[in-house]
Amino acid sequence: MAALTQSAIDALLGVLTTAIQDEARLIGGVHSDMKFIKDEMDSMNGFLLHLNKMESEHDDQVRAWMKQVREVSYVAEDCVDRYRRVLGSYGEGWGRGGCAGTLAFVLAHPKAYLQLHKLGKQIAELKARVHDVGERRQRYDVNVPTGRDLKMVQNKLPDQEEEKREAFVHALEKDVVGTPGWFRPTAQHARAPAPASAPDPDPLDALLLEDVRGPSEAAMMRAILKKCCPPDHPRGAGGVLAEAEAEANAKAELDIDPREAAAFRCTRKMFLCAMYVYPYPTSQELKKLKDKVVGVTEQELKELKDKVGVEAHGPGVVGAQEARKQVMIFCYSILTTQQKSCLQYLTAFLHEKEISRTSMVRRWVAEGLVGKEPGGGRTTTTPEEAGERCFRELLLRGFIRAARWSDAGTVKSCVMDDPVRDFIDGITKSENFVAELPVHLDRQLKIRSIVQRRASMPPPPPPPMLVPRCNLRCCGGGCTWLLDDHRASEDDTAKDPMDELVDFIRGLPELYRLNVLDLGGCTGLKSRHLKSFAEVKCLKYLSLRNTDVSRLHATHINKLKLLETLDIRETNIPPRDTVSIYLPKLKHLLAGRFSKTTTATTMPAVEKGSLVTVHMPDSIGSMRDMETLSHVQVSMDGAELQGVAKLHQLRKLGVVVHANTTTAAFLGRVIYMLAANLRSLSIWVAIAVPHTTTTPTTQQGGGTGILDISSMYEMASSLALENLDIKGKMSLPSWIERTSKLANVTLRDTEMDGGDTLRRLATVQSLRCLKLSRKAFTEQALRFKDVQFQALKFLVVEGDAVTRIAFFDDAAPKLEKIVWTIGGGSKIAQMYNEDLIVGINHLPLLKEIELRASFKLTNLSKWTNQQAATSGIPRYGIRYISSSDGQLITELPRTGTHTTLSLPAGVIN
C-alpha cells in the first residue's frame, strides 16, 4: 500500500528539482540541504516503486516506515514550496551582486530575509529528519518482501479498445444475468442509457468467451464469485437462470439483506472488470486468491494428505463478507500508484451525495495527485488529461459508478456505492496506522462538514433593529434626556459556522498547506470571511459555486497568487467585480448562472433561462496558464478578446458577445491563434438594450445583428475543436465543414435555415451528437433528407419549436438514441395521434427514444397499456421521462414493425 507515500515523494521531488536549479539565490547551506533531501528521496522513491509492484502484502514494519516517509514528504514539500514563493516574490533582487547585493536586499526587505532565514533553518531540520528516516529503514531491516512483480495495466488504450471496455461495463450495469432484480439498480438510482432490447449474455460468460482463460481459471473465477455470494442465495454465481427456476427463486431473493446484495453486486462487478481490463494474472495468482476465499477442495485435501501425511482443514475457511474483502483487495492491488492515490482521495467526498467529475479531477490536480511521472520526471499529457484518464479507469473498474450523463453520453457525476466506500475508508485508515483518516483528508472532511452544516441551516435573520434607550444624565443646571442607540439583545451563544471555519483554517499548523477550499452550496458567506480565506496564500482551488456571496473584492482575491481554479458559478456576484482580478497562475475561471425567473425591473430585462455572468478581467492576456474560460462576458466591441488570443494553453472558451463586425473579427482572431489547442467553444450572442433607447444595439460596429466568424476559413484544417455551442443569432461558420475532430454541436435560438444547416453539418464526418434547442431552425419539421450523417449517434431536440422529425434512407445509419424534450406550450400537446417521428425503419442501429415532458400520468398509462400488446423481438425502446424530476415513468419496447412514433391528445399537460 505504497501509493500515497510514493505520490507524496513524487510531488516533493518535482518541487526540489525546480528549487535547486538556481543555486546562487539560495541562502547559505540551503542548496546543499535540498540536494541531500532530493537524493535521499530519490532512493526512497526507487524502493517504493519496487515495493508497489509486489503482490505480497506489506507487513506492519513496512507500513510504519511508509507512513513516516509520507509525513516527512508532505512537510518537506510545503516548506520548500514556501521558500520558493518568498524568494520568487522579489525577482532578481536576492543572490545577485555578491555580498553587496545581498546586503542591499537585507536592508531593503528585512522581513523577507527573516522569513527565508527561518525557512532555511526548517529545511536544515528536515534534512536531519530525512536522514533519520533513511537510517531507520536499515536499522529495522525494512526490505522489499519476496514475491513476483505485478504487471501493471497500460494507461493509454486505442479508442476501439476503450469502446469495447465501456460496452463490457455497460453489460454489467444492465445486469440482466439473473432476474428478478436485486442486482439491478433501484428506481432511485440513475441509469446509464440502455436499449430496451433482447437480454445480453452473462458478462461472466462473455468474459470467458474471450479465449484468454482456460477451463481451470474459469472454474476458479466462478468458485470465487460463488463464495462472495450472500448466504442462502439460491442462484450463486451461475449464469442465466431458466425462467421457471428464476420464478421459484424470486421469493428467496426478496428475503436477502439489501446490504449483502449490494455488496455482492459491487464485488462481482469489480472482479469481472479487473479480469477484463487486466488479463495478465496467471493461474497461480488466481489460485492464491481462490485459496484465500474458498479454501481448498476435498480432492486437494486428499492429495495434500497423501503427500505430507497431515490432516488439513476443510474447505470454505472464510465467510462471504471476508471473501468479498479479499476480492476487493485483489482488485485494488492491481491499480497504478496514481489510481490508488486518487481513489483514496475520494474519502474527502464522504459527505457528498454526488461527485462532479470535473470538480474531482481539478481537485486531484490541485493536490498534485495526477500529471506527474514517478521521480518527478516530465510527462507529455496535461494534469487534467491524466486526471480524466484516471477517472475513466476507476469508473471502468467499478470503484465508482456513474450517476448523471450528458446528452452525448459523457459521465457528468459519479457516486461510490456503500461497500466500496467502506472498503476505501478502511484502506486509507490502515495506511495511516490509526482509526482516523490521514490528516489532509480528515481536514477536507471537516471543512465540508462545516460548510454543509451552514447550508442546512435556515437563512440568517435580518440585521437587528435599533432600539431606543433613554438615559438620564445630570448636567449642571438640570437634567436632560439623552437618546442612546444600541442593538437589540439576542442569543449569541451559537457561533456562525462560517466564523467557525475561519477559526479552523487559522488554527492549522504553520507548515500545513491547504490546497483546496470547497465552499460550494454554503450560505451566510460574508466579505469578511472571504477576506480571511484570501490569507491562505497556498490555495490552488477555491469553489464559491451556488453560494450567497454578494461581492468578490479584487483586493482580497488577488492575494491568492497560486490559485488555479476559481468557481463562481450560480452566484450573484456583480458583473464588474471580476474586471480587476489578476491571478497569474489561474487555469480555470468558471462563471455564469441561469436566471430562474423573468426580471423586468433590471436594465436590460432578464428573461427566464437567460445566462447572467461576470465581465472578462482586464488583465486576461497576462494570465498565460489559463485553460478554461467558461461563460464570461466581453464589452460591446469585444476588445478583451485581444488578450484571450494570447492564451495559448486555452482549451475551453465560453464567451458572451455582441453581434457586430468588430467582435466577429476579434473572435475570429482568437480561433485562428488558438486553433491547435482549443477543444471547446461556446458563443452566446447577447441582445443588448441601452438605457437611453429601446432600439437594440447589436448592429454597432457595422454589424447586421447576426454574428459571422467565417473569416478564418484557411485555418480550418488545423482546428482541434471537438465541441461547438452557439446561442443566439449567428451564422454557421463556413470552416465547420472542414473540421476533422468536431464531435458535438449545440444550436440554441439560432433561427437558421434547417435544410441548409443540416446539409452542411452532414459533411462533418466526426459529428456524434447534434443538439437543437428552442428556435434553432426556422422550420417546425426536421427533415433528414438528401443528407448522410456518417457518425451521428445522438440527436437531442428541446423546446416547442419542432413538431415533427422525419428520417429518410441512409440519413443517419449509426443513430442510436433520440432525446426529445417537449414543452408544455408545444403544439404537440394539442395534436391528435399525429406522427411525431417517422422513418424509424431507416435507422438500423436505433436503440432508444426518450420523450421528456410534463405527462398526465393516468392518460399516459392508458396509452402505453394499449400499445404494449405487441409480439416479436424488441428492436428499440421508448422511455417516457418526467421533465420535472427526471424520473422514468414507463418504458415501452418496440419491434421492427413500429416505424413511427405518435402521442394522442391529452397526454401532455
N, C-alpha and C positions, 0 to 999 in steps of 0.2 A: 504493500500500500504506500508506495513512494511517490504517488502522483503529485499531491500538494507540495511535498517537500521539494521535488525536482522543479516544479513550476516556480516556487519561490526563489530557488537558486538561479534559474534561467533569467528571471526578472532582475535579480541583483547583478548578474554577470553583464547584462546589457547596460545597466547604469554605470558600472565600474569601467567597462570598456570605453565609454564616452568620456567619463570623468578624467581618466589618466592620460588622455591623448595630449592635453596641453599641460605639460609638466611645469612650465615656467610660471604658471599662475597659481600653483598650489603652495600653501603655506608650509614652510619648513619640511618636516618629515611626513606630511600627509600623503604625498605621492607614493613614497615607499610603503606606507601603511596600506594604501589602497591596492598597490601592486601585490603585496603579500596576501591580502584578503582575496583578491581575484585568483591568485594561483591556488590557494587552499580550496576555494570554492570550485574551481575547475576540477581539482582532484576529487572532491566530494561528489560533484555532479557526474563524473565518469563512473564512480562507484554506484550512484543511484540509478544511472541509466542501465547498468548491468543488473542491478537488483530489481528494477521494474520489469525486466523481461523474463524473470524466472517464474516458473509455475509454482514453486514452493511458497507456502505461506510464511510471512515474516514472524519471527518469534518476538517475545517481549523486549529482549535486549536491542534488537534491530529497530523496533518501533520506537523505543525510548530515545535512541540516538537520532533517528529521523526527526522526531519532534524537536529536539534541541537544535538540529541543523535548520529546521524550518523557522524556528523562532529567531535565531540569530540572523538568518537571511532577511526576514521581514524588517528587523530593526536596522540592519546594515543598509538595506536599500533605502529606507526612509532617511537615514542620516546622510548618506552620500548624496541623495537627491536634493535634500535641503541645502547642503553645502554648495552644490552646483547652482541652485537657484539664487542664493545670496551672491555668489561670485559672479554669475551671469548678469545680474541686475545692474552691475556697474561697468559693463562694457569692457573696454581695454584698459581701464584705469589701474587695475591691480596686476602686479607682477611685471610691469614694463618699466624700463629705465633704471634698472638696478636698485641700489639702496635708496637713491634719491627719489625714484618713482614710488617706491614702497612707502617711504616716509611721507611723501606728499599725499598718498592715498589714505594713510592712517590719520593724518591731520584733517583731511577733508571729510572722511567718513569714519569717525571713531566708533560709532555704533555698529557699523557693518564689520569693522575689524574685530570687535569683541565677539560678534556672532560667529565669525569664521574661526576665531581662536577657540571658542567653546566647542564648536562642531569638530574642530581638529582634535581636541582632547577626547571627544566621544569616539572618534574614528580610531584613535590610538587604543582606547579601551576595548573597542570591538576587535581590533587586531589580536589582543591578548585572549579575548573570549573565543575567537575563531581558532586560535592555536590550541586552546584547552579542549575544544570540541574535537579537533583532529586527533589529539593525543588520547582522548578518552576512547575513541574507537579502537586504537591499538591496545590501550590498557586493558580493556574488557573483551578484546578479541572479537570484535563485531565484524563478521565476514559474510561474503555472499553465500547463501545456502546452496547446497548441492541440488541439482535438478536440471532439466532441459530448458533451453530458451523457448519462450513462446514466440510464435511467428505473428507479427502484427499485421493488421489489415491495411492495405493501401488506402490513402485518404482520397485521392482523386480517381474517379472512375469515368469511363466513357458515358455519354448521355444515354445510349441504349441500355447499358448495364444499370444505370440509375433508374430508368423507367421499369426495367424488369424487377428490380428490388422493390420499387414502390408498388408494383402490381401484386407482388407476393404479400407485402404487408397489408395491402388493401383486402386481400382474400382473408387474412386473419381478422381484420376489423369487421368484415361482414359476418364471420363466424357462423357459417351455416353447417358446421360439422355435425352437430348433434341437435336436435330440436330440443325441447320446446324452448329453451331460451334463456337460461341464466347466463349463458356465455355472451349473449347479445347485450349491447349497451342498453340501459334503461331509456324510457321515454324522455327523461330529463337530460340525458347526455346528448351532446351534439353528435351528428353523424356525418361521416365522410360521404361525398357524392357517390352514389352507388346505383347501378341499374337494377330495376325490379325484374330481373330475367331469371333464367334457369339456375339452379343452385350450382355453385362452383364445387370442385372436388375438395376433399380434405387437404388443407395445406400441408399436413404432415406427409400424406401420400404424395402430394406434388413435390415436396422436398426430396423424398426418397426416389422419385422417378427421375431425378437429375443425373442419375448414374454416377454420383460421387460417393455413395455409401454402399457398402456391401451388406449382405444379409445379416451378418453378426452385428454390425454397427446399427442397422435399422432396429434390430431386436433390442439392443441396449437403450436406444433412444425411446422406444415405446415403453420399456420397463421403467425408465426414469420418470417419464410423464405419468405413468400409472401410479407410481409411488407418491407423486406430488398431488394426486387427486384427493379431494376431500373424502373423509371416511364415509363409508356406506353409500357412496355414489354408485349407481348401478351401471354407468357406462364406462368408467375408467378412462383410459386414453385411447380407446379404439377408434376406428374410422366411422363412417357414416352409418347410422343405425337404420335398420329396416323400419318401415312405417309402423308395423304392429308393435315392435319392440319399443319404439320411441313413445307410443301411446301408453304402453304398460309402465314405462319408467317415468312418465310425466309427473305423477303424484309424488314419487320418491324424490325427484329433483326439487320439488317445491318445499320439501322439508329440510333442505340443506341450509346451513348457516350462510347468509349472503356474504359475510366477510370471507368465509372459506372459499366460496365460489369465486369471489373477486380475486382473491389471492392466487387461486389456481389459474384463472384466466390470464392474469398478468405474467405468472411464471411460465406458462405454456407459450405465450406469445414471445417473451424474451428468449426462451430457449430455442424455439424454432427459428427466430430471426438470427440468433447467434450462429446457429448451424448453417443458415443460408448465406449470411454475409461473411462467415469465417469458416470456409470449408477445409481448413488445414488440420484440425485435431485428428490425431491418429487413434487407432483402436485402443492403444494403451491409455491415452488421456480419457477417452470415453469410458473405458472400463474402470479407471480410477474414480471417476465421478459416479459411475453406476455402483461401485462397491461402497462408496460413502452413503449413497442414497438408498439403495435397495438391499445392500448386503450381498452375500454370496448365495448361490442356488444350492439346492440339495445335491446336485451332481458335482458341483465344485467342492462342496464339503466332503463328499465321499472321496473324491480324488485327492484332496488335501490330507485326509485321514490316512489313506493308503500310502501316501508319500512320506509323511512325517510321523505317523502313528499317534497323533494327538487329536482328541475330540475338539472340534471348533464350535463357535457359537452359530446359532441358526440364522436364517435369513430375516430380512426386514428389521434391521437394528435401529432404524430411526423412524419417527412418525412423519406424517405428511407435512407438518409445519417445518420441521428441521430439513426435510428433503427439499422443500421449496427454497429455503435459505441457502442450501448448498448449491442449488442450481443458479440462484441469483449471484452468488459469489463467483461461480464459474463464468457467467456472462459478464460480470463486472471486470473480471481479471483480464479479459482479452480486449478491453478498451485501451486506447492510447493514453499517454500521460495527459495531454490537453483535454481529452474527453472526460477522463476521471476528474480533473480539476473543475471543469465546467459543470459536471453533474453534481459534484459536492457543493458547488456554489448555489445550486438550486435550493438548498436548505434555507437560504436567505429569503425565499418566497413562500415560506410555510403559511403565512397569514393571507396569501392571495388566493382568490377563487380561480382566476385565470392568470396566465403569464404571457404578456405580449412578446412575440418573437423578436421584433426589432429592439424593444427596450432591453430584453435579456441579452441580446448579442452586444449591444452598446455597453451594457454594464460589464460583461465579460472583458471587453476591450479596455474599459476604464480601469479594471482591476488587474490588467496585464496577464490574463489567463490564456489568451489566444494571440496568434500573429507573431510568435517568437519561436525561432528554431532552438533546439536544445543547445545549451552552451552559449547562448547569446548571439548566435550567428544570424546572418541576413536571410530573409525569406522573399520569394518573388510575389507573394499574394499580400493584399492589404489585410490588416487585422479584422476588418468587417467581413471580408470574404472567408477568412479562416473561421470566424465565428459562425457564419451561415452554414459552412460545411460541417462544423461540429454539431450544430443544431439538427441538421438533416440526419447525421449518423445516430444521434441519441433518439430521434424520432423513429428511424427505421429499426432500431434495435429494441424498441418497446419500453425504454426507460421513461419516456414522456409520450403523451397521447394528444393528438390534435383536438382542439376544442372548437375553433372557428376557422372558416376558409374564406378566401376571396372568391369572386365570381369566376376567376381564372383557375381556381383550384389550389392557390398558394395558401399555405398554413399561416394564419394571422396570429393565433394564440394557442397555447397548449396548457395541459394540466398534468400533474403527477398523480397517478392512482395511489390510494392509501397504502397498499402493500409495498409499492416501490418507494413511496415517501418514507415509510418506516424503515425500510432497508437502508436507504441512503443516509437517513438520520443516524442510524446505528453505526454505519461505516465511518461517517465523518467524526462521530464522537470517539470511536475506538482509536482513530489516528491521533486524537488529542489526549488520549490516556485518561480522560475524566468523563464524568457523566454529562458534561455540558458540551456545547458546540465550540469549535475554535473561536478565539477572541474576535477576529474580524467578522465572522458570520454572526456570532451572538450579538454584536453591536448593531449590525444591519437589521437583525430581527427586532432589537429594542427600538430602533428608530421607527421602523414601520408600525410597531405596536402602538407607539405614542401617536403617530400620525393617524392611524385608523381609529384610535380611541377618540381623537378630536373630531374625526369625520362622522362618527356615530352619535356625537352629542348634538343637542338642539342648537339652533343658531344663537350666537351671543346676544344678550339683551341690549336694547338701545342705551346710549350714554345716560347716566343718572341725571335726574332733574336737579336744578339748583333750588335749594330750599331756603327761604329767607329765615334769618335768625336774628333776634334783637338782643343787643347787649346794652345794658345801662352803664354809661360812663359818667363819672363826676368830673366836671371841668370848671374849676374856679368859681365863676359866678352862678353856676347852676348845673342842672342835669340835662343831658342831651341824648336822644335815642339815635344810635348808630346801627346801620344795617350791615351785617356780615353775611357773605355768601359762602356756603360750603356744600360739599357733595352729600347726597342722601346716604344714610348708612345702609350697608349691605353686607352680606356674608362673604368675607374674603378668605375663608378657610380653604376653599377648593382652588388649587392652583391651576392656571390655564395650561393645558398640555403643551402648547407651543412654547410657553415660558419654560416648562419642564424640559423640553427638547433642547432649548438654548443652553440651559444649565448642564444638561447631559453632555453636549458637544464641548462646552467649555471645560468640562471636567475630564476630558480624555487625556491620556498621557501625552507629554510633550513630543515624544518620538513616534507617536501613533499617527499614521497617515490615513485620513478619511478620504477615500476616492469618490464615493458615491453617496449622494443625498437625494433620496426619492421622497418628495412631499406630495406626490400625486393624490388628489382626492380630499385633501385636508381643508378644513375651514378655520376661520379665525386667524389667518396669516396676515400679520401687520408689517408695516415698513420697518419697524424696529427689529422684528425677527429676521427679515432679510438682511438687514444691516449686520446683525450678529453672524448669520451664516456666511456672509461675504468675508468674514475674518478667517475662514478655513481656506488658507491660501493654496493648499494642495488639492482642492476639489477638482475632479475631472468630469463629473456627471451631476447635473442639477435638473430635477424634474419638478416643475410647478404646474403640471397638467391638471386641469379640472379643479383648480383651487380658487378661492375667492380673493386672491391677491389683487389689489387695486392699482398699484403703481410698481414700476420697475426702474428704480433710480440708477442711472448710468454711473454715478459716483460710487455706488456700492458694488454693482455687478462687475465693474471694470477692474476691481481688485483681484478677481479670480483669473489670474494670468495663465493658469494651466487648464482652464475649463475647456472640455472638448465637446460636450453635449449640453445644450440649453433647450429644454422643452417647455414652452409656454402655450401649448395648445389648450383650447377650451377655457381661456381666461378672459377677463375684461380689462386687460392692460391697455391703457390709451395708446393709440397707434404711434404717436411721436415719441414714446418713451424709449424706443429702440434706436432712434436716429443717432444718438451719441455713443452707442455701445461700441467698444473696441476690445476684442478678446483675441489676442494673437494666436492662440492655439486652438481656437474653436473649429470643430469639424462638422457639427450638426446643429443647425438652428431650425427648430420646429415650431411653427406658429399657426394661428388661424382657428376660428370657431365658426360653427354654422348656427345662424340665428334660429331659434325655435318658434318665434312669433314675428308677426309683421309689426314694425315700429314706424309710425307715421310722424312722430314728433321730432325725430332726428333729421338732420340735413346733411347728406341726402337721406331719403327714406330707406329703411332696411326691410327687404322682403323676406318672408319666412323661407328658410333654406339657403339664404344667401351667405356668402363667405365674408366674415368680418375679420380683418387681420391687421398686423402692425406694418410699419414702414421699413424699408430697406435701410440698414445702417449706412451712414455717410462714408465710413472707413472700410466698407466691404472689400474694396480692392486690395487692402493690406492684410486681410485675413487669408493668407495663401494656403492654409491647410484645409480650407472649407471643402467638405464633401457633399453635404446635404443642405440645401436652402429650400425649405418647404413652406409655401404659401405666404410669401411676403409681398408687400405692395410697393410699386415704384411710382414716381411722380408722373405728372401729366406727359412730360416729354421723354420719360424713361432714361434720364441721364445717368442714373445709378447703374444701369446695365453695362456702362463702360468699365466699371470696376469689376463687375461679375465676369466679364470676358478675360480677366487676368487670373481667374481661379482655375488653374489647370488641373487640380485634383478633384474638381466638382463632378459628381456622378449623378446627383438628383437635383433638379431645379424646378421649383414651383413658384410662379410669379403671377401677380395680379397687375395687369397693364391696361392702358387706354389705347383705343384703336385710332392710331394716326401714323403717318409715314415715318415720322422721326423715331417713334418707339419701334416700329417694324424694322427700321434699319439697324437700330441698336441690338434688337433681339436676334436678327439675322447674323449680326457680327458675333454675338455670343455663341450661337450654334456653330458658326464657322470655326471659331477659335477652339472650342471645346469638343469638336466632333469626335476625337479619338477616345475620349473618356466618358462623355455624357451618356448615361444609360436611361434616365427617366426625365421626361419633360412634361410639365403641366402648365398650361397657359389659360388663365381666366381673364376674359376681356370684360372690364368694368364699364358700367354705364354711369358716367359722371354727370351730376346735375349741379351747376353753380348756385351760389346763394342769391345772385342778383337777377337771374333769368330762369325761365322754365325750359329753355332750349338746350337739348343735350350738347355736350361739348366734345363728343368723341371724334369730331371732324377737325379738331385743331391740329395744326402742323401739316395741313394739306391732305388729311385723310378722307376716306369715303364712308367711315362708320363701320367698315369691315376690315379687320386686320389681315394683312397679307405678308407672310415672311418667306416668300418663294424666291428671294433674290440670291440664295446661296446654292443654286442648282448644281454648280460644278463640284461642290464638296460632298454631294450625297453619297458617293461610292465609299467614302471613308467613315461614314456615320456608324457609331457603335450603338445608336439608340435602340432600346428594347421596349420602352413604354411611352405612349403619347396620349395625353389627356387634354382635350380642348373644351372650354366652356365659353359660350357667347359667340357673337357673330365674327367668325373668322373663316377664311377660305382654307381648303385643304392644301397644304404646301405641295408644290409641283415635284419637289425632290422625294416625296414619300414613296413614289413608285420604284425608286432605286435603292431604298434601304434594305439591307440584307439580313438584319437581325431583329427588325421590329416585330414583336410578338403580341403586344396588347395595345389596342386603340379604343379610346373612350371619347364619344362626341356627346356634348350636352348643350341643348338650346343653340345649336349652330345654324339651324334653318338652311341646311344645304340641299341641293338637288339630289334626291335619293338615288335615282338611276345612275347619274354620272359619278357620284361618290362611290357607290358600290362597285362600279366597273373599275375605278382607279384603285380602290382598296384590294380588289381581287388580284391585282398584279403584284401585291406584296406577298412573296412566296412563303415568308416565315410567319405570317399572321395566324395566331392561335386563338385569340379571344377578341371579339368585337362587342362593344357595349354602346347602346344607343339610348340616351336618356332624354325624356321630355320631347321638345321640338328639335330633335337632331336633324330630321328631314322635313321638308315641306309637305311631303305626301303622307297620307294616312295608311297606305298599304305598302308593305315592304315586299318587293318582287325580286327574288333571286333568280333572274333570267339572263341568259347570254353572258353569264359570268361563271368563273370556276375558282372557288377558294380552295387552294391545294391543301392547306394545313389547318384550316379553321376547325376548332374543336368545341368552342363555347360561344354561344350567341346570347346576349343579355339585352333585354328590352325593358325600359322603365317609363312610367308615366301614362298619360291619357291620349297622347297624340296618335299612336298606332292602333289600328283596329283589326288588321289582318296581315298575316305573313304567308307568302306563297313561295314554294320551292319548285324548281324545275330540274330537268335531268342534268346530273353531274354538276350542280351548282355548289354543293358542299359535301363532297364524298366522305370526308372524315369528321363531320359534325357529330359530336357525342351528346351534347347537352344544350337544351334551350331553357333559359330562365326568363319568365315574363311577369313583371310586377304591374298589376292593373290598379289604377287609382279609382277611388270611389266616384269621381266625377266623369269617368270614362263613358263613352257611348256604348261600350260593351255591356255595361250594366243594363241598358235598355234593349239590347239586341235579343232576338228570339231565335235560338237554335241556328244561328248563322255560324259558318265555319270560321274559326279564328286562325287555324293553321291548316294549310292544305299542301299536298305533295310530300307527305311524310314518307311515302314509299320511295322517294328519290334520295332518302338519307339512309344508306345501308348500315352505317355504324351508330345510328342514334340509340342511346341507352336510356335517356331520361328527359322528360319535360316537366319543368317545375313552374306551377302557377302560384303567384303570391297575390293575395287580395284580402279585403275585409269580407269574408264569406258569411252568408246566412247559413249557419250550421245545419239547421233542420232541412232546408231546401237542398243543400249540397249533399247531405246524407241520402236523401231520397233519389237524387240524380245518380250518384255513384252506385247505389244499390241496383238501380235499373241497368246500368252499364256493365256491372260486374259479371253478369251471367253470360260469359263467353267461354269458348273452348279453344284449345290449341296452346302451343308453346309460346309464352310471353317473349316478345322481341324488345319491347321498351316499356317504361312505366311512366305514369303521370302522378306527380306528387302535388297535393294541394296544401299550401302553407299559409298560415295566418300572417298577414302583414303587420299586425300589431305587436305580436310577441315572437314571431319567427318559429312557432311550433308547428310540427307536422300534424295536419288534421286527418288526412287519409291518403292512401296510395292505391292507385288503380293500375293493374297490369294490362298491357295491350299487346295484341298479336300482330302479325304481319298484314292482316286484313284491314286493320284500322289505319287508314291513310289520311284521315283528317281529325281535327280536334275542335270541338264546339262546346258552348255552355248555354244553358237555357236562360231565359229572362228570370230575374228574381233570385238568382244565386248569389250575386254580389250586392252588397249594401250600397 
